Amino acid sequence: MSASPGRPGLLRTINDKAAFEFLLEQGPLSRSRLSALTGLTHPTVAQLLNRLEGDGLVVPAGIDERGRGPNAKLYAANARAAYVAGADVTSEGLSVAIADITGTVVAEYERATPRHSFDGPSRLRAALETAAAEVGLRVGELAQVVVGMPGALDPRTGRLGYAPHLAGWNRPDLRGDLGAALGVEVAVENDVNLAAVAEMRAADTASFVLLWADEGLGMALVVDGKIHRGATGGAGEISYLPVAGVPLSRKVGHGGHGGFQLAAGAGAVLALAREHGIPGATVGEVVSRGSERFLDELATRLATGLAAVICVVDPALIVLSGAIPHAGGPRLLARIDAELADLAIARPRLTLSSVPGNVVRTGAVASAVAGARAKLFSPVG
């Protein structure tokens, strides 16, 4: 039987991609080392390095002093082969970062959202233009842009759902409008899902739950290394979870809050702090100053929602992120764990987020880098 048409080209692409990924993961490598890592012959490695160098994906990186001959020459992934952007959009402002193909952030910019501003795409373009200019780029030269924001795009309609408070972004075709405004490929993702993407490298399991507890409550569900989004993109909108002891909200589809948000969201936490005489204007302030009784009550409220998740999902790991868990630290974490021992049938491990800085933007950059790398070796035609 003869080989199918195009197969040699496909094999070259697979080999090129494998070698490039090793260079990204391990840094400069010699031909001999690449041959050992990929299992390819020395002549094949030499040919693919010539291709990658010709395409601008690989650059010479000196000589391996431990080696001899031409195989001692080192090659590295060209960080400038492509640039991407990640953005975190909130009702208060925008935070954007530009990164090269290695994932290294090369420029950042933040701006507050002006009052009564309703043109989200133009605000995002202005922020990206400022950041890109720092490294001599134009927005149109970016290979991929990933935007994280509250809520989620409904794949059936293209509209942003679950985020009525996000002025300027509720459009019939948000992704299309962003693509038109920026002139590049744009992906829109839920902010908590992106926080989970940022956590994937630190997590020692491919399946876990991330609870985001800040001004709002959110959840991301990672199954076998992939985000589970649901039929309408609303998987993880845990703020709408009905909770025992909280009056049922029957207006959640029209801007109303769900039971878990009313029990453990920012407004509820601040109200609980006032009951306990704890001063502070933000959830981070009051939780960090919280008394034992205050933390006990807060832990019970958070554990009540998590117990429902555990019954349905049975995760091996729950990662807690956002201002409330970080402000509460180990004191709050231990209390939630103790409550779950009584409330939940399974006992997942609990841990605090380990990603520093803006975890949503970090996840957006990581997602954009992965998309750009995939496109570098995508089949043509």
C-alpha positions as CSV (number, residue, x, y, z in Angstrom):
1,M,0.0,0.0,0.0
2,S,1.4,3.4,-0.9
3,A,1.8,6.2,1.7
4,S,-1.0,8.6,1.8
5,P,-0.4,12.0,0.2
6,G,1.1,14.6,2.4
7,R,2.3,12.2,5.1
8,P,6.0,13.1,4.9
9,G,5.0,16.7,5.4
10,L,2.9,15.8,8.4
11,L,5.8,13.9,9.9
12,R,8.1,16.8,9.5
13,T,5.6,19.0,11.2
14,I,5.3,16.6,14.1
15,N,9.1,16.4,14.4
16,D,9.6,20.1,14.2
17,K,7.0,20.7,16.8
18,A,8.5,18.2,19.2
19,A,12.0,19.7,18.9
20,F,10.7,23.2,19.3
21,E,8.8,22.2,22.5
22,F,11.9,20.7,23.9
23,L,13.8,23.9,23.3
24,L,11.1,25.9,25.0
25,E,11.0,23.6,28.0
26,Q,14.7,23.0,28.5
27,G,16.5,26.0,27.0
28,P,19.4,25.9,24.5
29,L,20.2,22.3,23.3
30,S,22.8,20.8,21.0
31,R,21.9,18.6,18.0
32,S,23.1,15.5,19.9
33,R,20.9,16.3,22.9
34,L,17.9,17.0,20.7
35,S,18.5,13.7,18.9
36,A,18.5,11.9,22.3
37,L,15.3,13.6,23.5
38,T,13.3,13.2,20.3
39,G,14.6,9.8,19.2
40,L,15.4,11.2,15.8
41,T,18.6,10.5,13.9
42,H,21.3,13.2,13.8
43,P,20.8,14.0,10.1
44,T,17.0,14.4,10.7
45,V,17.7,16.7,13.6
46,A,20.1,18.8,11.5
47,Q,17.5,19.1,8.8
48,L,14.7,20.2,11.1
49,L,17.0,22.7,12.9
50,N,17.8,24.2,9.5
51,R,14.0,24.4,8.7
52,L,13.2,26.0,12.1
53,E,16.1,28.5,11.8
54,G,14.9,29.4,8.3
55,D,11.4,30.0,9.6
56,G,12.7,32.2,12.4
57,L,11.7,29.8,15.2
58,V,15.2,28.8,16.3
59,V,18.4,30.9,16.7
60,P,22.0,29.9,17.4
61,A,22.8,30.1,21.1
62,G,26.6,29.6,21.4
63,I,28.7,26.5,21.9
64,D,28.4,23.7,24.4
65,E,31.9,23.7,25.9
66,R,31.5,20.1,27.0
67,G,31.0,18.8,23.5
68,R,33.2,18.6,20.4
69,G,32.6,19.2,16.7
70,P,29.6,20.6,15.0
71,N,27.1,18.9,17.3
72,A,28.4,21.1,20.1
73,K,26.6,24.1,18.6
74,L,23.7,25.1,20.7
75,Y,20.2,26.2,19.5
76,A,17.4,28.0,21.3
77,A,13.8,28.8,20.6
78,N,13.5,32.3,19.2
79,A,11.6,34.2,21.8
80,R,10.6,36.8,19.2
81,A,9.0,34.2,16.9
82,A,5.5,35.4,18.1
83,Y,4.0,37.7,20.7
84,V,0.7,37.3,22.5
85,A,-1.4,39.3,25.0
86,G,-3.5,38.4,28.0
87,A,-6.1,40.7,29.6
88,D,-8.1,40.7,32.8
89,V,-11.3,42.8,32.5
90,T,-13.2,43.8,35.6
91,S,-15.9,46.4,36.2
92,E,-13.1,48.6,37.8
93,G,-10.5,48.4,35.0
94,L,-8.3,46.6,32.6
95,S,-4.9,44.8,33.1
96,V,-3.0,43.6,30.1
97,A,0.3,41.9,29.5
98,I,2.3,41.2,26.4
99,A,4.4,38.0,26.3
100,D,6.8,36.4,23.9
101,I,6.5,32.8,22.6
102,T,8.4,31.5,25.7
103,G,5.7,33.0,28.0
104,T,8.0,35.7,29.3
105,V,6.0,38.9,30.0
106,V,7.7,41.8,28.2
107,A,5.2,44.6,28.8
108,E,2.3,45.4,31.1
109,Y,-0.3,48.1,31.4
110,E,-3.3,48.8,33.7
111,R,-6.0,51.4,33.4
112,A,-9.2,52.2,35.3
113,T,-12.5,52.0,33.7
114,P,-13.9,55.5,33.1
115,R,-17.4,56.2,34.5
116,H,-20.2,55.8,32.0
117,S,-17.8,54.2,29.5
118,F,-19.7,51.6,27.4
119,D,-17.2,50.8,24.6
120,G,-15.2,47.8,26.0
121,P,-13.4,46.8,22.7
122,S,-12.0,50.3,22.2
123,R,-10.8,50.5,25.8
124,L,-9.1,47.2,25.4
125,R,-7.4,48.2,22.1
126,A,-6.1,51.4,23.8
127,A,-4.6,49.5,26.7
128,L,-3.0,46.9,24.3
129,E,-1.6,49.7,22.1
130,T,0.1,51.3,25.1
131,A,1.6,48.0,26.3
132,A,2.7,46.9,22.8
133,A,4.4,50.2,22.0
134,E,6.8,49.5,24.9
135,V,8.4,46.7,22.9
136,G,8.0,48.2,19.5
137,L,4.9,46.2,18.5
138,R,1.6,47.0,16.9
139,V,-1.6,45.3,18.2
140,G,-2.2,43.8,14.8
141,E,1.2,41.9,15.0
142,L,0.0,39.9,18.0
143,A,-0.5,36.2,17.3
144,Q,-3.2,35.7,19.9
145,V,-5.1,37.7,22.5
146,V,-7.0,36.0,25.3
147,V,-9.4,38.1,27.4
148,G,-10.6,37.0,30.8
149,M,-13.7,38.6,32.3
150,P,-16.6,37.7,34.7
151,G,-19.3,35.6,33.2
152,A,-18.9,33.5,30.1
153,L,-19.7,33.6,26.4
154,D,-22.8,31.5,25.5
155,P,-21.5,29.4,22.5
156,R,-25.1,29.3,21.1
157,T,-25.5,33.1,20.9
158,G,-22.0,34.7,21.3
159,R,-23.3,36.9,24.0
160,L,-21.6,37.4,27.4
161,G,-23.8,35.9,30.1
162,Y,-23.7,35.9,33.9
163,A,-22.1,39.3,34.1
164,P,-24.9,42.0,34.0
165,H,-22.6,44.4,36.0
166,L,-19.9,44.5,33.3
167,A,-20.8,47.7,31.3
168,G,-19.7,48.0,27.8
169,W,-19.2,44.3,27.1
170,N,-22.8,42.9,26.7
171,R,-22.9,42.7,22.9
172,P,-24.6,40.3,20.4
173,D,-21.2,39.1,19.1
174,L,-18.5,40.1,21.7
175,R,-15.7,37.9,20.3
176,G,-16.4,39.2,16.8
177,D,-16.4,42.8,17.9
178,L,-13.2,42.4,19.8
179,G,-11.5,40.7,16.7
180,A,-12.7,43.6,14.5
181,A,-11.4,46.2,17.0
182,L,-8.0,44.6,17.5
183,G,-7.5,43.1,14.1
184,V,-6.2,39.8,15.6
185,E,-7.6,36.5,16.7
186,V,-9.3,36.9,20.1
187,A,-10.5,34.3,22.6
188,V,-12.9,35.3,25.5
189,E,-12.7,33.2,28.6
190,N,-14.3,33.3,32.1
191,D,-11.9,34.8,34.6
192,V,-12.1,32.0,37.1
193,N,-11.4,29.5,34.4
194,L,-8.2,31.4,33.5
195,A,-7.2,31.4,37.2
196,A,-7.5,27.6,37.0
197,V,-5.3,27.6,33.9
198,A,-2.7,29.5,35.8
199,E,-2.9,26.9,38.6
200,M,-2.6,23.9,36.4
201,R,1.2,23.9,36.5
202,A,1.3,24.0,40.3
203,A,-1.4,21.4,40.9
204,D,-0.2,17.8,41.3
205,T,-3.4,16.4,39.8
206,A,-5.0,16.8,36.4
207,S,-8.5,17.2,37.9
208,F,-9.4,19.8,40.5
209,V,-11.8,22.5,41.5
210,L,-10.9,26.2,42.0
211,L,-13.1,28.3,44.2
212,W,-12.7,32.0,43.7
213,A,-13.9,34.1,46.6
214,D,-13.6,37.8,46.3
215,E,-16.2,40.5,45.5
216,G,-18.0,37.7,43.7
217,L,-17.9,33.9,44.0
218,G,-16.9,31.7,41.1
219,M,-15.7,28.2,40.4
220,A,-13.6,26.5,37.8
221,L,-13.8,22.7,37.2
222,V,-10.7,21.1,35.6
223,V,-11.2,17.5,34.4
224,D,-8.2,15.6,33.0
225,G,-6.4,18.8,32.4
226,K,-9.2,20.6,30.5
227,I,-11.7,23.2,31.7
228,H,-15.3,22.0,31.8
229,R,-17.5,24.9,30.6
230,G,-21.0,23.4,30.3
231,A,-23.6,23.8,27.6
232,T,-24.0,27.6,27.9
233,G,-20.5,28.4,29.3
234,G,-22.0,28.7,32.7
235,A,-20.4,25.7,34.5
236,G,-18.9,27.0,37.7
237,E,-21.2,30.0,38.2
238,I,-21.4,28.9,41.8
239,S,-22.6,32.2,43.1
240,Y,-26.1,31.2,41.9
241,L,-26.1,28.0,44.0
242,P,-29.1,27.9,46.3
243,V,-27.9,27.5,50.0
244,A,-29.9,26.3,52.9
245,G,-30.9,29.1,55.3
246,V,-30.8,31.8,52.6
247,P,-34.0,33.0,51.1
248,L,-34.5,31.7,47.5
249,S,-33.7,34.2,44.8
250,R,-36.0,33.8,41.9
251,K,-34.6,36.7,39.8
252,V,-31.1,35.3,39.1
253,G,-31.7,35.6,35.4
254,H,-32.5,39.3,35.7
255,G,-29.5,40.6,37.8
256,G,-30.5,38.9,41.0
257,H,-28.0,37.2,43.3
258,G,-28.0,33.5,44.1
259,G,-27.9,32.0,47.5
260,F,-24.2,31.3,47.8
261,Q,-23.4,34.9,46.8
262,L,-25.8,36.2,49.4
263,A,-24.3,33.9,52.0
264,A,-20.5,34.3,51.4
265,G,-20.0,37.0,48.8
266,A,-18.4,40.4,49.5
267,G,-21.6,42.0,50.8
268,A,-22.3,39.2,53.2
269,V,-18.8,39.1,54.5
270,L,-18.8,42.8,55.2
271,A,-22.1,42.5,56.9
272,L,-20.8,39.7,59.0
273,A,-17.8,41.7,60.0
274,R,-20.0,44.6,61.1
275,E,-21.9,42.1,63.3
276,H,-18.7,41.1,64.9
277,G,-17.4,44.7,65.3
278,I,-14.5,44.2,62.8
279,P,-13.5,47.4,60.9
280,G,-12.5,47.5,57.3
281,A,-13.8,48.7,53.9
282,T,-12.9,45.6,51.8
283,V,-13.3,41.9,52.3
284,G,-9.5,41.5,52.4
285,E,-9.3,44.0,55.3
286,V,-12.0,42.5,57.4
287,V,-11.0,38.8,56.9
288,S,-7.4,39.5,57.7
289,R,-8.5,41.2,61.0
290,G,-11.2,38.6,61.7
291,S,-11.9,37.2,65.1
292,E,-12.1,33.5,65.9
293,R,-15.9,33.5,65.9
294,F,-16.0,35.6,62.7
295,L,-13.7,33.1,60.9
296,D,-15.7,30.2,62.2
297,E,-18.9,31.6,60.7
298,L,-17.3,32.5,57.4
299,A,-15.7,29.0,57.1
300,T,-19.2,27.4,57.7
301,R,-20.7,29.5,54.9
302,L,-17.9,28.7,52.4
303,A,-17.9,25.0,53.4
304,T,-21.6,24.8,52.9
305,G,-21.3,25.7,49.2
306,L,-18.2,23.5,48.7
307,A,-20.0,20.5,50.3
308,A,-22.5,20.7,47.5
309,V,-19.7,20.7,44.9
310,I,-18.0,17.8,46.5
311,C,-21.1,15.7,46.5
312,V,-21.5,16.2,42.7
313,V,-17.9,16.4,41.5
314,D,-15.9,14.5,44.1
315,P,-12.6,16.3,43.4
316,A,-9.3,15.2,44.7
317,L,-8.2,18.8,45.2
318,I,-9.8,22.2,45.9
319,V,-7.8,25.3,45.3
320,L,-9.0,28.5,47.1
321,S,-8.2,31.8,45.4
322,G,-9.2,35.4,45.6
323,A,-9.1,38.1,48.3
324,I,-11.1,36.2,51.0
325,P,-9.0,33.0,51.1
326,H,-5.7,34.8,50.9
327,A,-6.6,37.2,53.6
328,G,-7.9,34.4,55.8
329,G,-4.8,32.3,55.1
330,P,-4.1,29.0,57.0
331,R,-6.5,30.0,59.8
332,L,-9.5,30.1,57.5
333,L,-8.3,27.2,55.4
334,A,-8.1,24.9,58.5
335,R,-11.6,25.9,59.6
336,I,-13.1,25.2,56.1
337,D,-11.3,21.8,56.1
338,A,-12.7,21.0,59.6
339,E,-16.3,22.0,58.5
340,L,-16.0,19.8,55.4
341,A,-15.1,16.8,57.5
342,D,-18.6,17.0,58.9
343,L,-20.5,18.3,55.9
344,A,-19.1,16.4,52.9
345,I,-19.0,12.7,52.2
346,A,-15.5,12.9,50.6
347,R,-12.4,14.6,51.9
348,P,-10.6,16.5,49.1
349,R,-7.3,18.2,49.9
350,L,-7.6,22.0,50.3
351,T,-4.9,24.4,49.4
352,L,-4.4,28.2,48.8
353,S,-3.6,29.5,45.3
354,S,0.2,29.5,44.8
355,V,0.2,31.8,41.7
356,P,1.6,35.3,42.5
357,G,0.2,38.5,41.1
358,N,-2.8,38.8,38.9
359,V,-3.7,35.1,38.5
360,V,-6.4,35.8,35.9
361,R,-4.0,37.7,33.6
362,T,-1.4,35.0,34.2
363,G,-3.8,32.4,33.0
364,A,-4.8,34.5,30.0
365,V,-1.2,34.9,28.9
366,A,-0.6,31.1,29.4
367,S,-3.7,30.3,27.3
368,A,-2.6,32.8,24.6
369,V,0.9,31.3,24.5
370,A,-0.5,27.8,24.1
371,G,-2.7,29.0,21.2
372,A,0.1,30.8,19.4
373,R,2.4,27.8,19.7
374,A,-0.2,25.5,18.3
375,K,-0.7,27.9,15.3
376,L,3.0,27.9,14.5
377,F,2.7,24.2,13.5
378,S,-0.9,24.0,12.4
379,P,-1.4,22.3,9.0
380,V,-2.0,24.7,6.0
381,G,-4.8,24.0,3.6
